[in-house]
Amino acid sequence: MIAHWTRPTTTRSVGSIVLLLAFLLTLTSFTVQTTLNYPTLLLMQAPLAKPAGLQEVLPALLAFLELAACSMLLITVSRSLAAFLEENGCRRVSITGRLAGISWATGSGLGLLLLLLWSTTASSVAFVLALVLFLLTEIGAPLLLLSWTVILARQLRAYQAIGNLGAIGLLLTCLRSLVWELNAFIPITSGFYVAAGILNILAVVGSSFWLLWLWLLGFWCFRQNKNVHSVTQAPQVTRKDLQINETHIKRRNFLRLFASVGVGTAGSAFVLARTSLTIGNTPESESDDVPAEPSLIASYYYVLSVIFVRLFPGNSAPFRTTVDPKRLSFPFAVSFERVNADGVPAQFVYARGATKNRVILYLPGGRFMDAAREMHFFLTAQLSQQTGAYVLMPQYRLAPEHPFPAGLEDCVTAYKWLRKQGFAASQIMIAGESAGGNLTLATALALRESGEALPAALVAISPACDLATIEPDPILGNKVSLAYASYTNHGAVDPHNPLVSPLYADAHGLPPTFLLAGTEEFATRDTVLMADRLRRAGVEVKLEIWPGMWHAWPLFATDNATLSQNNALPEAQLSIRHITKFMRQHQRT
C-alpha cells in the first residue's frame, strides 16, 4: 500500500496526489496569511517574544504539519511526473521538486521548533530560526518551484499559459521576500515599502495563478488514466492515421473551445476569489511593536489612492459641512454632548463606562482649513472606549478666514475651559493629527509660556512641525503647501515662529509625548526631527514610524459611515491601541 502511494504507476494516481497537494497548499497558504499575518510575522521580533495564545499556536501547528505533508507529496509527484518528460527535463524536475520539498520539510521542522521557543527567554534564537524559515520557504522554495513549473508546463503542454503566469507569481514572491529582507536591515525611513507592497499584491495574484495551474495539472493527469511509462513510449498519432472525418474534428474543436471557456471562467473566479479573500481578511496584529511591513489591504488601499488622486485630483476647497455624529453607527454605546467652551464650540464624546475624572482634548486636523469629519468621531469614540476617558473635541476657527493665531487661541481657550470645569492638569491629555498634531504641540508650548499647568501627556499623529519646509506627499500633493500658506496668511506670519512650527521651539519642560508618522507622507521628516529635539531637551518621548503608512492613517479605521469591529485597515486599529496604551500609562484620576 505504502509502496503504491510513494511510486504511483498511473496518471490517475499521480493526478490524485497532485490534487491533494493543491488542496493542502490552498488551505494552508490562506489560513496562515489570514490568521497569523504570515510570512511578515517571521520578520518581527516582538511578536515572537510575547506569549502566544491558542488562536495563534493552533493554526501555526496545523500549518507546519500540513507543510510537512506537502513536502512529501511534492517529492512523490516530482518523481512520478519526471517519467512523462524528456531526459533533461526529467532530471531537472526531479531535482528541483525534491529540493523544494526538502526546503518545505526543513521549514516545517524549524517552524515546529519555533513554536516551542515562542515567548521564551530564547527570543533571539527564535528570531534567527524565523529568519532561516523565511529564507527557505519564501525565497528558496519558490525559486525552485519556478523552474519546476516552467519545465512541466512546457513539456507536458498542460495549461502552459496559466503555468507561465504561475511561474511569474513565484518569481514575484521571491522578489517581494527579498525586498522585505532588505527592509528588515535598513532604517525604516529608508525602506522600500511601496515597492514591497506592490510586489506583495502581485505575488498574491501570481500565487493564485500557480495554485490554479496545480489544480488543473491534477485534473489533467487524472483525466489521462494511463500507465506512466506508456505515456512516454506512446508513438505520435496523426490525424490521418486516425482517419477522423471533418464532422468529428469540428465537434472536437467545439468541445475544446467550450472546455477552454469553462476552465477560463472557473479559473478566473478562483484567482479573483482567493486574491480578494486574502487581501480582505488581513488579520489584526496584537503586537506592541510596529509591523515590519504594511498589510496587504493597506498596500492595496495606498496604491489605489495614489492612482485615484493622479486621475482625479479634485478640488482643494475647504470642507465645512457639519457632521451629525448621532447619524453614525458604532459597535458600542457612545454619547455626544455639545458644549460652549468659553466661546469655542465643542463636543464631548464619551463611550459607555467612561468617567469624567479624566479627559482627552482632541484637536482634529484638516489642513487648518477643514471642519471635523466622520472619521474624527470614530477615532475619538475609540479613544474614549479604550481609555475610559471623556474626549472634548473643539471646533477651532479655521483658515483662510482665520489664520494663525486664531485656531491656536481657541485650543488654548478649550484647555483652560476644561480646567475651569474642575479637571486638574494631570487629568488632561492633548492629542491631534496632522494640523491638529501641530496644534497639540503648539498648545502645550503656549500653555508653558503663559505659566499654565501642563497636561499629563501629548499625542501627535503625523504632525506638521515645520511649516517653513514643504515635503512631498504622494496623496495630498499641493494641498500641503496650500494649507501652510492659508495658516500663515500667505507669508504674513513667519513660519519659523515656534508656535507656528514647533520644530523651532525650545522644548524644555514639555510633558511626555508620543509622536507617530508613516513612511509615505510629508510629515515623516518633521516627526523624526521633532522627536530628536524633544529628546535633546530631556522630554520623555516615544516615536513610531510606520512602514508603508500614509498621512494620518489611524483615522482610516473604517471606510464608510459605520465603525465595525472588523476594521478596514488593521494598522489603524493597532496604532489606536498603541496610542491608548500610552495614554493609560500617563493618565491620572
Protein Blocks (a to p, Z undefined) as FASTA:
>chain_A
ZZmmmmccbfklmmmmmmmmmmmmmmmmmmmmmmnopaklmmpmklmmpccdfklmmmmm
mmmmmmmmmmmmmmmmmmmmmmmpcfklmmmmmmmmmmmmmmmmmmmmmmmmmmmmgopa
klmmmmmmmmmmmmmmmmmmmmmmmmmmmmmmmmnopokllmmmmmmmmmmmmmmmmmmm
mmmmgcfklpcfklmmmmmmmmmmmmmmmmmmmmmmmmmmmmnopafklmmmpccddfkl
nopafklmmmmmmmmmmmmmmmmmmmmmmmmmmmmmmmmmcccdfbfbdcfbdcfklmmm
mmmmmmmmmmmnopabdcfbdcdfklpccfbdcddddddeehiacdddddehiackbccd
dddeeehlaccdfklmmmmmmmmmmnopacddddddddfklgcfklmmmmmmmmmmmmmn
opafklpccddehjlmmmmmmmmmmmmmnopacdfbdcdehiafblkbccddfklmmmmm
mmmmmmnonoiacfklmklmmmlpcfehiacddddddfkbfklmmmmmmmmmmmmnopac
dddddehiaehklmmmbcbfbdcfbdfblklmmmmmmmmmmmmmmpcZZ
